[in-house]
């Protein structure tokens, strides 16, 4: 696998009207694979960069548990928010991934406001429909 693109979107507890924050990831690879994941935070981490870093870390930990090799290049697309994603903590974490040789290159992008056409947004819609019907 040459590269992987991760789109990470988090909804805060107030946006979800619940006691949890919910983060979703969609993963595209150079092998045309697509997978999605949901990460529920029951307020065990402070929100902001801590939550973003934890979700990224857990995503790659899950790949490694499945014995899937990590690619050489990471494309990461995050919400366009300074509080959670555009800060020194997240940038330092991504730099550490390159410094430790986990990835050769990390490219970071930010979603435009109103990014309702991402696969993760559709997944959230389906997820919350099931949750509210239960």
Secondary structure, 3 states (H helix, E strand, C coil): CCEEEEEEEEECHHHHCCCCEEEEEEEEECCCCEEEEEEEECCCCCCCHHHHHHHHHHHHHHHHHCCCCCCCEEEEEECCCCCCCCCHHHHHHHHHHHHCCCCCEEEEEECCCCCCCCHHHHHHHHHHHHHHHC
